Amino acid sequence: MRDLFDKFYEDKGPLGKWSSQAEGYFIFPKLEGPISNRMTFKGKEVVTWSVNDYLGLADHPEVRKVDAEAGAKWGSAYPMGARMMSGHTDLHEQLQRELAEFVQKEAAYVLNFGYQGMVSTIDALVNKDDVIVYDVDAHACIIDGVRLHMGKRFTYKHNDMESIEKNLQRATRIAEKTGGGILLISEGVFGMRGEQGRLKEIVALKEKYNFRLFVDDAHGFGTLGKTGAGAGEEQGVQDGIDVYFATFAKAMASTGAFIAADKEIIDYLKYNLRSQMFAKSLQMQLVEGALKRLDMLRSMPELKQKLWDNVNMLQSGLRERGFDIGTTQSCVTPVYLKGSIPEAMVLVQDLRENYGIFCSIVVYPVIPRGLILLRLIPTSNHTKEDIQVTLDAFSAIRESLENGTYKKMSANIVDAMEKEEAGE
């Protein structure tokens, strides 16, 4: 028998194995200063495209004022305990009523964290006789929730209606034998590609198949739809979403999340969500802050309008310059380039050090080998100057990538990687 920890010395995982080259710069970088369109990285000002502060609320003076006053009033501990025992308040209930109304559902339930809330909601919605059908590109929190399921689960090809229907047929055959039901899970907006889930077509399948639809709309909430109610409203099928999930971490620039559905469903979930039954309630300062942010979502449509002005300017500018931004239908703006991991590292370093542009980089194994994905998150705080500077920088780095400059510069990185892989 070997020591449990031996494997940690032998294999640090697909990302961890590059820690000596990447940590502190490409992985676990430190952005400093007020959350805004421009922040500080390694002592230099950079245009920041990696903060999910869509509506610019993180450092908004009205929000900061409410957060500070709530912190002074309640401290960071109140209420102590889980919701079912000692952590429930009138303000939690008020926030739930207002969230339900905003996303056009009968009831809502506030969660302390989005990730664990998603995992726990999936766990509570199904039992061993039920079947889960979900998108192969689903977020990690969905995948981890599905892993808890003791029954059958099937993935369908990303946003592929033929694959969805095929898997619904498989799920139907199994559910008919077990006496269970079917839960289909999609995202409202897929955070890496920026594509909306095909919610309208999925809802239409309810006429042929008996299933319930659960939608993770973390990136759609507050940014899509006439009122900001998300991807379901944008596609005209909000009523067809049986359980709606969103986090406060994107448009609301805070901590926490919520689920919304018919009252009977929420009543069941709030008594069966293990992550809420056995974990501390969302702190009062965050609840008050969420109420303020939600009020601003409703009363200040100009924030969403400014966001979309910036999104359209950035995305149209990239397309006009011949960049591949995929089929994004949201604020998420992916830029696809061809190159190796070492070339990607040199490229990003050039962007940050010489052009003052900070955006997220995604490479293999998250995406196919040979591709580089630069992911930009526009916000309402970005300016026309930010966008123009970024467009010019992207044109320059693409030229350096295509003419082999980055390949030559990455030779030392390749050397170091090969030595690390060989254990030298």
C-alpha positions as CSV (number, residue, x, y, z in Angstrom):
1,M,0.0,0.0,0.0
2,R,1.3,3.5,-0.9
3,D,1.1,6.7,1.1
4,L,-2.1,8.7,0.3
5,F,0.0,11.8,-0.5
6,D,2.5,10.2,-2.9
7,K,0.4,11.1,-5.9
8,F,0.6,14.8,-5.0
9,Y,4.4,14.7,-5.6
10,E,4.1,12.7,-8.8
11,D,1.3,14.6,-10.5
12,K,0.0,18.1,-9.6
13,G,-2.7,17.9,-12.2
14,P,-3.1,19.5,-15.7
15,L,-2.8,23.1,-14.4
16,G,-0.7,22.6,-11.3
17,K,2.2,21.0,-13.2
18,W,2.9,24.5,-14.8
19,S,2.8,26.3,-11.4
20,S,6.5,27.2,-11.4
21,Q,6.1,29.1,-14.7
22,A,2.6,30.3,-14.3
23,E,1.7,31.0,-10.7
24,G,1.4,34.6,-9.7
25,Y,1.2,35.8,-13.3
26,F,-1.0,33.6,-15.5
27,I,-2.6,31.7,-12.6
28,F,-3.5,33.4,-9.3
29,P,-2.6,36.9,-10.6
30,K,-3.2,39.8,-8.3
31,L,-5.2,42.7,-9.5
32,E,-5.1,45.7,-7.2
33,G,-7.0,48.9,-6.6
34,P,-10.8,49.7,-6.8
35,I,-12.7,47.3,-9.0
36,S,-13.1,49.2,-12.3
37,N,-12.3,49.3,-16.0
38,R,-8.7,50.1,-15.1
39,M,-6.8,48.5,-12.2
40,T,-3.2,47.8,-11.2
41,F,-1.2,44.6,-12.1
42,K,2.4,44.2,-11.1
43,G,2.6,48.0,-10.4
44,K,1.2,49.0,-13.8
45,E,-2.2,50.3,-14.8
46,V,-4.1,47.9,-17.1
47,V,-7.4,47.9,-18.9
48,T,-9.2,45.2,-17.0
49,W,-11.4,42.7,-19.0
50,S,-11.4,39.9,-16.4
51,V,-13.9,41.2,-13.7
52,N,-17.5,40.1,-13.9
53,D,-18.8,43.5,-12.8
54,Y,-21.2,43.8,-15.7
55,L,-23.2,46.8,-14.5
56,G,-20.3,48.6,-12.7
57,L,-21.9,48.2,-9.3
58,A,-18.8,46.9,-7.4
59,D,-17.4,50.3,-6.7
60,H,-20.6,52.4,-7.3
61,P,-20.8,55.1,-4.6
62,E,-24.4,54.3,-3.8
63,V,-23.6,50.6,-3.4
64,R,-20.5,51.3,-1.3
65,K,-22.5,53.6,1.0
66,V,-25.2,50.9,1.6
67,D,-22.6,48.2,2.1
68,A,-20.6,50.4,4.6
69,E,-23.8,51.4,6.5
70,A,-25.0,47.8,6.6
71,G,-21.6,46.6,7.8
72,A,-21.6,49.2,10.6
73,K,-25.1,48.3,11.6
74,W,-24.9,44.5,11.5
75,G,-21.2,43.6,11.5
76,S,-20.0,40.7,9.4
77,A,-21.4,37.9,11.6
78,Y,-25.1,38.6,11.9
79,P,-27.2,36.4,11.6
80,M,-25.4,33.5,13.2
81,G,-26.4,30.0,12.2
82,A,-28.2,28.3,9.4
83,R,-31.5,29.6,8.0
84,M,-33.6,26.8,9.5
85,M,-32.1,27.3,13.0
86,S,-31.3,30.9,13.8
87,G,-30.2,32.6,10.6
88,H,-33.6,33.7,9.1
89,T,-34.7,37.4,9.0
90,D,-37.4,39.6,7.5
91,L,-34.8,41.1,5.1
92,H,-34.0,37.6,3.8
93,E,-37.7,37.2,3.1
94,Q,-38.0,40.6,1.5
95,L,-35.1,39.9,-0.8
96,Q,-36.6,36.6,-1.8
97,R,-40.0,38.3,-2.7
98,E,-38.3,41.0,-4.7
99,L,-36.1,38.5,-6.6
100,A,-39.0,36.3,-7.4
101,E,-41.0,39.2,-8.8
102,F,-37.9,40.4,-10.8
103,V,-37.5,37.0,-12.6
104,Q,-41.2,36.5,-13.0
105,K,-41.6,33.5,-10.6
106,E,-43.9,32.7,-7.7
107,A,-41.2,32.3,-5.1
108,A,-37.5,32.4,-4.5
109,Y,-34.9,31.3,-2.0
110,V,-31.7,33.0,-1.2
111,L,-28.5,30.9,-1.1
112,N,-25.3,31.7,0.7
113,F,-23.0,30.8,-2.3
114,G,-23.7,30.1,-5.9
115,Y,-21.4,27.1,-6.4
116,Q,-22.5,25.1,-3.5
117,G,-26.1,26.2,-4.0
118,M,-26.1,24.8,-7.5
119,V,-24.6,21.5,-6.3
120,S,-27.1,21.2,-3.5
121,T,-30.1,22.2,-5.7
122,I,-29.4,19.4,-8.2
123,D,-28.9,16.9,-5.4
124,A,-32.3,17.9,-3.9
125,L,-34.2,17.9,-7.2
126,V,-33.5,14.3,-8.1
127,N,-33.4,10.8,-6.5
128,K,-31.9,7.5,-7.7
129,D,-34.9,6.8,-10.0
130,D,-34.7,10.0,-11.9
131,V,-32.6,10.8,-15.0
132,I,-30.5,13.9,-15.6
133,V,-29.8,15.2,-19.1
134,Y,-27.3,18.1,-19.3
135,D,-25.1,20.1,-21.7
136,V,-21.5,18.7,-22.0
137,D,-20.2,22.3,-21.7
138,A,-22.0,22.9,-18.4
139,H,-20.2,24.8,-15.7
140,A,-18.2,22.9,-13.1
141,C,-20.8,23.6,-10.4
142,I,-23.4,21.7,-12.5
143,I,-21.0,18.9,-13.2
144,D,-20.2,18.5,-9.5
145,G,-23.9,18.5,-8.7
146,V,-24.6,15.8,-11.3
147,R,-21.8,13.7,-9.8
148,L,-23.8,13.4,-6.6
149,H,-26.7,11.8,-8.5
150,M,-27.0,8.1,-7.8
151,G,-29.2,7.5,-10.9
152,K,-28.6,7.7,-14.6
153,R,-27.2,10.9,-16.2
154,F,-26.5,11.7,-19.9
155,T,-24.6,14.6,-21.5
156,Y,-25.8,16.1,-24.8
157,K,-23.6,17.8,-27.4
158,H,-23.3,21.5,-26.7
159,N,-26.5,23.3,-27.7
160,D,-27.3,20.5,-30.2
161,M,-31.0,20.0,-30.4
162,E,-30.7,16.6,-32.2
163,S,-28.5,15.4,-29.4
164,I,-30.8,16.8,-26.7
165,E,-33.8,15.0,-28.2
166,K,-31.8,11.7,-28.6
167,N,-30.9,11.9,-24.9
168,L,-34.4,12.7,-23.9
169,Q,-35.5,9.6,-25.6
170,R,-32.9,7.5,-23.8
171,A,-33.9,9.2,-20.5
172,T,-37.6,8.5,-21.2
173,R,-37.0,4.8,-21.7
174,I,-35.1,4.6,-18.4
175,A,-37.6,6.8,-16.4
176,E,-40.5,4.6,-17.6
177,K,-38.8,1.6,-16.1
178,T,-37.7,3.2,-12.8
179,G,-40.8,5.2,-12.3
180,G,-38.7,8.4,-12.0
181,G,-38.7,11.7,-13.8
182,I,-36.3,13.7,-16.0
183,L,-34.4,16.8,-15.2
184,L,-32.8,18.7,-18.1
185,I,-30.1,21.3,-17.2
186,S,-28.9,24.1,-19.4
187,E,-27.1,27.4,-18.8
188,G,-28.8,30.6,-19.8
189,V,-25.4,31.9,-21.0
190,F,-22.4,29.6,-21.3
191,G,-19.6,31.6,-19.6
192,M,-16.7,30.5,-21.7
193,R,-18.2,30.8,-25.2
194,G,-20.9,33.5,-24.5
195,E,-23.6,31.5,-26.3
196,Q,-27.1,31.5,-24.9
197,G,-28.6,28.1,-24.2
198,R,-31.2,27.1,-26.7
199,L,-34.0,27.6,-24.1
200,K,-36.7,28.4,-26.6
201,E,-36.2,25.1,-28.5
202,I,-35.7,23.1,-25.3
203,V,-39.0,24.4,-23.9
204,A,-40.8,23.5,-27.1
205,L,-39.7,19.9,-26.6
206,K,-41.9,19.7,-23.5
207,E,-44.8,19.1,-26.0
208,K,-43.1,15.8,-26.9
209,Y,-41.3,14.8,-23.7
210,N,-42.1,14.9,-20.0
211,F,-39.2,16.7,-18.3
212,R,-38.4,19.6,-16.1
213,L,-36.0,22.4,-17.0
214,F,-33.4,23.8,-14.7
215,V,-31.4,26.8,-15.9
216,D,-28.2,28.3,-14.5
217,D,-28.4,32.0,-15.7
218,A,-25.4,33.4,-13.8
219,H,-24.3,35.5,-16.8
220,G,-27.8,36.3,-18.1
221,F,-29.3,37.7,-14.9
222,G,-29.3,41.4,-15.0
223,T,-27.8,41.6,-18.5
224,L,-30.3,40.0,-20.9
225,G,-34.0,40.5,-21.4
226,K,-36.1,43.7,-21.5
227,T,-36.1,44.0,-17.8
228,G,-32.9,42.1,-17.1
229,A,-34.7,39.0,-16.0
230,G,-32.2,36.9,-18.1
231,A,-31.9,34.6,-21.0
232,G,-35.4,33.2,-20.5
233,E,-37.0,36.6,-20.8
234,E,-34.7,37.4,-23.8
235,Q,-36.0,34.3,-25.6
236,G,-39.6,34.7,-24.5
237,V,-39.7,31.5,-22.5
238,Q,-39.2,32.5,-18.9
239,D,-42.5,30.7,-18.0
240,G,-41.0,27.5,-19.4
241,I,-38.1,27.4,-17.0
242,D,-39.2,25.3,-14.1
243,V,-36.3,26.2,-11.7
244,Y,-34.3,29.4,-12.3
245,F,-30.9,29.9,-10.7
246,A,-28.7,33.0,-10.7
247,T,-25.7,34.3,-8.7
248,F,-25.1,37.7,-7.2
249,A,-21.4,37.5,-8.3
250,K,-21.9,38.9,-11.8
251,A,-24.5,41.7,-12.5
252,M,-24.9,42.3,-8.7
253,A,-21.2,42.4,-8.0
254,S,-21.6,40.6,-4.6
255,T,-21.7,37.3,-2.9
256,G,-24.7,34.9,-2.8
257,A,-27.2,33.4,-5.2
258,F,-30.9,32.4,-5.4
259,I,-33.3,29.9,-7.0
260,A,-36.8,30.8,-8.2
261,A,-39.7,28.6,-9.1
262,D,-43.3,27.8,-8.3
263,K,-44.0,28.2,-4.6
264,E,-44.5,24.5,-4.0
265,I,-41.0,23.8,-5.5
266,I,-39.3,26.4,-3.4
267,D,-41.1,25.2,-0.3
268,Y,-39.7,21.7,-0.9
269,L,-36.2,22.9,-1.7
270,K,-35.8,25.2,1.3
271,Y,-36.4,22.2,3.5
272,N,-34.1,19.9,1.6
273,L,-31.1,21.9,0.4
274,R,-28.2,20.5,2.5
275,S,-25.9,23.3,1.7
276,Q,-28.3,25.7,3.2
277,M,-29.6,23.5,6.1
278,F,-26.1,22.9,7.4
279,A,-24.3,26.1,6.6
280,K,-24.4,29.6,7.8
281,S,-27.0,32.0,6.5
282,L,-26.0,34.8,4.1
283,Q,-24.8,37.7,6.3
284,M,-27.1,40.6,6.8
285,Q,-24.7,43.2,5.2
286,L,-24.8,41.1,2.0
287,V,-28.6,40.8,2.1
288,E,-29.0,44.6,2.5
289,G,-26.4,45.1,-0.2
290,A,-28.3,42.8,-2.5
291,L,-31.6,44.7,-2.0
292,K,-29.8,47.9,-3.0
293,R,-28.3,46.3,-6.1
294,L,-31.6,44.8,-7.1
295,D,-33.3,48.1,-6.8
296,M,-30.6,49.7,-9.1
297,L,-31.2,46.9,-11.6
298,R,-34.9,47.8,-11.7
299,S,-34.6,51.6,-11.5
300,M,-31.4,52.3,-13.6
301,P,-31.9,50.7,-17.0
302,E,-29.1,53.1,-18.3
303,L,-26.6,50.8,-16.6
304,K,-27.6,47.9,-18.9
305,Q,-27.8,50.1,-21.9
306,K,-24.3,51.4,-21.3
307,L,-23.1,47.8,-20.9
308,W,-24.6,46.8,-24.2
309,D,-23.2,49.9,-26.0
310,N,-19.8,48.8,-24.9
311,V,-20.4,45.1,-25.8
312,N,-21.6,46.0,-29.3
313,M,-18.7,48.4,-29.9
314,L,-16.1,45.8,-28.7
315,Q,-17.6,42.8,-30.5
316,S,-18.3,44.7,-33.8
317,G,-14.7,46.1,-33.7
318,L,-13.2,42.7,-33.3
319,R,-15.3,41.2,-36.1
320,E,-14.4,44.1,-38.4
321,R,-10.7,43.4,-37.8
322,G,-11.3,39.7,-38.8
323,F,-11.1,38.2,-35.3
324,D,-13.0,35.0,-34.5
325,I,-15.3,35.6,-31.6
326,G,-17.3,32.5,-32.1
327,T,-21.1,32.7,-31.8
328,T,-21.4,34.7,-28.7
329,Q,-24.9,36.0,-28.0
330,S,-24.1,37.8,-24.7
331,C,-21.7,40.2,-23.1
332,V,-19.1,37.4,-22.8
333,T,-16.6,38.0,-25.6
334,P,-14.2,35.2,-26.5
335,V,-11.4,35.7,-29.0
336,Y,-10.0,32.6,-30.6
337,L,-6.4,32.4,-31.9
338,K,-4.2,29.5,-32.9
339,G,-1.1,28.8,-31.0
340,S,0.7,26.6,-28.4
341,I,0.6,27.1,-24.6
342,P,4.1,28.6,-24.6
343,E,3.1,31.1,-27.3
344,A,0.0,31.9,-25.3
345,M,2.1,32.7,-22.3
346,V,4.3,35.1,-24.3
347,L,1.3,36.6,-25.9
348,V,-0.4,37.4,-22.7
349,Q,2.7,38.7,-21.1
350,D,3.1,41.1,-24.1
351,L,-0.5,42.2,-23.7
352,R,-0.1,43.0,-20.1
353,E,3.4,44.5,-20.0
354,N,3.6,46.4,-23.3
355,Y,0.0,47.2,-24.2
356,G,-1.6,47.5,-20.7
357,I,-4.4,45.0,-21.4
358,F,-5.4,42.4,-18.8
359,C,-7.8,39.6,-19.9
360,S,-8.2,36.0,-19.0
361,I,-6.4,33.3,-21.0
362,V,-7.8,29.8,-21.6
363,V,-5.7,27.0,-23.2
364,Y,-5.6,23.2,-23.3
365,P,-7.0,21.1,-21.6
366,V,-10.0,23.5,-21.1
367,I,-10.2,24.0,-24.8
368,P,-8.7,21.9,-27.7
369,R,-5.0,21.7,-28.1
370,G,-3.6,24.3,-30.5
371,L,-6.2,27.0,-29.6
372,I,-5.8,30.1,-27.5
373,L,-8.9,31.7,-26.0
374,L,-8.7,35.3,-24.7
375,R,-11.9,36.0,-22.8
376,L,-13.1,39.6,-22.4
377,I,-15.9,40.7,-20.0
378,P,-17.1,44.2,-21.0
379,T,-18.8,46.3,-18.3
380,S,-20.7,49.5,-18.2
381,N,-17.5,51.2,-16.7
382,H,-15.4,50.6,-19.8
383,T,-14.8,53.7,-22.1
384,K,-14.5,54.1,-25.8
385,E,-10.8,54.7,-25.3
386,D,-10.5,51.4,-23.4
387,I,-12.1,49.6,-26.3
388,Q,-10.0,51.3,-29.0
389,V,-6.8,50.7,-27.1
390,T,-7.7,47.0,-26.8
391,L,-8.6,46.6,-30.5
392,D,-5.3,48.1,-31.5
393,A,-3.4,45.8,-29.0
394,F,-5.2,42.7,-30.3
395,S,-4.3,43.5,-33.9
396,A,-0.6,43.9,-32.8
397,I,-0.4,40.6,-30.8
398,R,-2.1,38.7,-33.6
399,E,0.6,39.9,-36.0
400,S,3.3,38.8,-33.6
401,L,1.6,35.4,-33.2
402,E,1.2,34.8,-37.0
403,N,4.7,36.0,-38.0
404,G,6.4,33.6,-35.5
405,T,7.7,36.3,-33.1
406,Y,6.0,34.6,-30.1
407,K,7.2,31.2,-31.2
408,K,10.8,32.3,-31.1
409,M,10.3,34.1,-27.8
410,S,8.7,31.0,-26.2
411,A,11.7,28.7,-26.8
412,N,12.9,29.1,-23.2
413,I,9.4,28.4,-21.8
414,V,9.2,25.2,-23.9
415,D,12.6,24.2,-22.5
416,A,11.6,24.7,-18.9
417,M,8.3,22.8,-19.5
418,E,10.1,19.9,-21.0
419,K,12.5,19.7,-18.1
420,E,9.7,20.0,-15.6
421,E,7.8,17.2,-17.3
422,A,10.9,15.1,-17.3
423,G,11.4,15.7,-13.5
424,E,14.7,17.5,-13.9
